[in-house]
């Protein structure tokens, strides 16, 4: 597999995505579909307990348990006949579960980009500050740190894309990749529907997850050529 090609593709798509959403109003156009300007309510009520469990608190717990289970297998059961053929894949998946949320969370801490529900047009106090847009001069808002770019919640779901490396057949690889995309976008769309994220935030998280998992895979196969 040509890891460099996948890494380069992810980097190029990240650049295109950031530039596209920086210089267009695509985020606002899409997010307007989920906001009722008459009632000042979002498409989904964040206080809906069932949806909150399904797409936020519940799925987060499931992903944490799943990741810890894979870590346990990697640490203590990797030489068992059932798991031995999957050592490399398990290592890639576990590292992806660690580093994808870590990188995305780190970016959120430094980017200071507001969420949709922070913006004036949706009842907040911020102007439309994009990732490359500076805050107005002497604005007190830049001191109120907001953490909305990229989408942190969806990062755990997109980390599931790394299951791609557990399988040999093309069909199973694509199924694993599709599972990660489905879970990641389910989590990401929920946050968009309640006004917590823009479309670009979720796309960037998806591309970062793809980039990070291929960097990890390249390093694992390069530094552990005899790991079977």
C-alpha positions as CSV (number, residue, x, y, z in Angstrom):
1,X,0.0,0.0,0.0
2,X,1.3,3.4,-0.9
3,X,1.0,5.2,2.4
4,X,2.6,8.4,1.1
5,X,-0.1,8.8,-1.5
6,X,-2.9,8.6,1.1
7,X,-1.0,11.0,3.4
8,X,-0.5,13.5,0.6
9,X,-4.1,13.2,-0.5
10,X,-5.3,13.9,3.1
11,X,-3.1,17.0,3.4
12,X,-4.2,18.4,0.0
13,X,-7.9,17.8,0.9
14,X,-7.3,19.5,4.3
15,X,-5.9,22.6,2.6
16,X,-8.7,22.7,0.0
17,X,-11.3,22.3,2.7
18,X,-9.9,25.1,4.9
19,X,-9.5,27.5,2.0
20,X,-12.9,26.7,0.5
21,X,-14.8,27.3,3.8
22,X,-12.6,30.3,4.7
23,X,-13.5,32.2,1.6
24,X,-17.2,31.1,1.1
25,X,-20.3,31.1,3.3
26,X,-20.9,27.4,2.8
27,X,-20.9,26.8,6.6
28,X,-23.6,29.4,7.2
29,X,-25.6,28.2,4.2
30,X,-25.6,24.6,5.5
31,X,-26.1,25.5,9.2
32,X,-29.1,27.8,8.3
33,X,-30.9,24.6,7.3
34,X,-30.8,23.5,10.9
35,X,-31.9,26.7,12.6
36,X,-35.4,28.2,12.7
37,X,-35.0,31.9,12.7
38,X,-38.7,32.4,13.7
39,X,-38.6,30.2,16.9
40,X,-34.8,30.7,17.4
41,X,-34.5,26.9,17.9
42,X,-32.2,24.3,16.4
43,X,-33.4,21.3,14.4
44,X,-32.6,19.1,17.4
45,X,-33.0,20.1,21.1
46,X,-29.8,19.4,22.9
47,X,-31.9,18.6,26.0
48,X,-33.5,15.6,24.3
49,X,-32.1,12.9,26.6
50,X,-32.6,10.0,24.3
51,X,-30.7,11.6,21.4
52,X,-28.0,12.9,23.8
53,X,-27.4,9.3,25.0
54,X,-27.5,7.9,21.5
55,X,-25.2,10.4,19.8
56,X,-23.2,12.0,22.6
57,X,-22.7,10.4,26.1
58,X,-23.7,6.9,25.2
59,X,-21.6,6.5,22.0
60,X,-18.6,8.1,23.8
61,X,-18.8,5.4,26.5
62,X,-19.1,2.7,23.9
63,X,-16.0,4.0,22.0
64,X,-14.0,4.2,25.2
65,X,-14.9,0.7,26.2
66,X,-14.1,-0.6,22.7
67,X,-10.8,1.2,22.7
68,X,-9.8,-0.1,26.1
69,X,-10.8,-3.6,25.1
70,X,-8.5,-3.4,22.0
71,X,-5.7,-2.1,24.3
72,X,-6.2,-5.0,26.6
73,X,-6.0,-7.5,23.7
74,X,-2.9,-5.8,22.4
75,X,-1.1,-5.8,25.7
76,X,-2.1,-9.2,27.1
77,X,-3.5,-11.4,24.3
78,X,-1.6,-10.4,21.2
79,X,0.3,-13.7,21.0
80,X,-2.8,-15.9,21.3
81,X,-3.5,-17.7,18.0
82,X,-6.8,-15.8,17.6
83,X,-5.1,-12.4,17.7
84,X,-1.6,-13.0,16.6
85,X,-2.3,-12.3,12.9
86,X,-3.7,-8.9,13.8
87,X,-0.9,-7.5,15.9
88,X,0.0,-4.7,13.5
89,X,-3.7,-3.8,12.8
90,X,-4.4,-3.7,16.6
91,X,-1.5,-1.5,17.2
92,X,-2.6,0.9,14.5
93,X,-6.2,1.0,15.8
94,X,-5.1,1.6,19.4
95,X,-2.7,4.3,18.5
96,X,-5.3,5.9,16.3
97,X,-7.8,5.9,19.2
98,X,-5.2,7.7,21.3
99,X,-3.7,10.2,18.8
100,X,-6.7,11.2,16.7
101,X,-8.7,12.7,19.7
102,X,-5.5,14.0,21.2
103,X,-4.5,16.0,18.1
104,X,-8.1,17.2,17.4
105,X,-8.4,18.2,21.1
106,X,-5.1,20.0,21.0
107,X,-6.1,22.0,18.0
108,X,-9.4,23.0,19.7
109,X,-7.5,24.5,22.6
110,X,-5.5,26.9,20.4
111,X,-7.7,27.8,17.5
112,X,-10.3,30.0,19.4
113,X,-13.0,29.6,16.8
114,X,-16.7,30.0,17.8
115,X,-19.4,27.5,17.3
116,X,-22.6,28.3,15.4
117,X,-24.6,28.9,18.6
118,X,-21.9,31.5,19.6
119,X,-22.6,33.6,16.5
120,X,-24.8,36.7,16.6
121,X,-27.0,35.5,13.8
122,X,-28.0,32.5,15.9
123,X,-28.5,34.4,19.2
124,X,-24.9,34.5,20.4
125,X,-22.4,37.4,20.8
126,X,-19.7,36.6,18.2
127,X,-19.3,37.7,14.6
128,X,-18.5,35.1,12.0
129,X,-14.9,34.3,13.0
130,X,-13.5,31.6,10.7
131,X,-10.3,29.7,11.4
132,X,-8.0,32.1,9.5
133,X,-10.0,35.3,10.4
134,X,-8.5,37.5,13.1
135,X,-10.7,38.9,15.8
136,X,-11.6,42.6,15.5
137,X,-9.0,44.9,17.0
138,X,-9.4,45.4,20.8
139,X,-12.3,43.0,20.8
140,X,-12.9,41.6,24.4
141,X,-14.3,38.4,22.7
142,X,-10.9,37.1,21.8
143,X,-10.2,36.8,25.5
144,X,-13.2,34.5,26.0
145,X,-11.6,31.3,24.6
146,X,-14.0,29.2,22.6
147,X,-13.1,25.7,21.4
148,X,-15.0,24.7,18.4
149,X,-12.5,23.9,15.6
150,X,-12.2,21.2,14.6
151,X,-15.1,18.9,15.9
152,X,-13.7,17.0,18.9
153,X,-16.8,14.9,19.6
154,X,-16.7,13.2,16.2
155,X,-13.0,12.4,16.4
156,X,-13.6,9.2,18.4
157,X,-16.1,8.0,15.7
158,X,-13.8,8.7,12.9
159,X,-11.0,6.9,14.7
160,X,-12.9,3.7,13.9
161,X,-11.8,4.1,10.3
162,X,-8.5,2.7,11.5
163,X,-10.2,-0.7,11.7
164,X,-9.4,-0.7,8.0
165,X,-5.9,-2.0,8.9
166,X,-7.2,-5.0,10.7
167,X,-8.4,-6.7,7.6
168,X,-6.9,-8.3,4.5
169,X,-9.7,-8.3,1.9
170,X,-10.7,-5.2,0.1
171,X,-14.4,-5.8,1.0
172,X,-13.7,-6.0,4.7
173,X,-11.4,-3.0,4.6
174,X,-14.1,-0.9,2.9
175,X,-16.7,-2.1,5.4
176,X,-14.4,-1.1,8.3
177,X,-13.8,2.3,6.7
178,X,-17.5,2.8,6.1
179,X,-18.3,1.9,9.7
180,X,-15.9,4.7,10.9
181,X,-17.4,7.2,8.5
182,X,-20.9,6.3,9.5
183,X,-20.3,6.6,13.3
184,X,-18.2,9.7,12.9
185,X,-20.8,11.5,10.7
186,X,-23.6,10.4,13.0
187,X,-21.8,12.0,15.9
188,X,-20.8,15.0,13.8
189,X,-24.3,15.6,12.3
190,X,-25.9,15.5,15.8
191,X,-23.6,18.3,16.9
192,X,-24.4,20.3,13.8
193,X,-28.2,19.8,14.4
194,X,-27.9,21.2,17.9
195,X,-25.8,24.2,16.7
196,X,-22.5,23.0,18.2
197,X,-20.5,22.7,15.0
198,X,-20.3,23.7,11.4
199,X,-20.0,21.3,8.5
200,X,-16.3,22.3,7.9
201,X,-15.4,21.4,11.5
202,X,-16.6,17.8,11.0
203,X,-15.0,17.5,7.5
204,X,-11.6,18.7,8.9
205,X,-11.9,16.2,11.8
206,X,-12.6,13.4,9.3
207,X,-9.6,14.3,7.2
208,X,-7.3,14.7,10.2
209,X,-8.4,11.2,11.4
210,X,-7.6,9.8,7.9
211,X,-4.2,11.6,7.8
212,X,-3.2,10.5,11.3
213,X,-4.2,6.9,10.9
214,X,-2.1,6.6,7.7
215,X,0.9,8.3,9.3
216,X,0.6,5.8,12.2
217,X,0.3,2.9,9.8
218,X,3.3,4.0,7.8
219,X,5.4,4.3,11.0
220,X,4.2,0.9,12.4
221,X,5.0,-1.0,9.2
222,X,8.3,0.8,8.8
223,X,9.5,0.4,12.4
224,X,8.1,-3.0,13.1
225,X,8.7,-4.9,9.8
226,X,8.8,-8.3,11.6
227,X,5.6,-7.7,13.7
228,X,3.1,-10.4,12.6
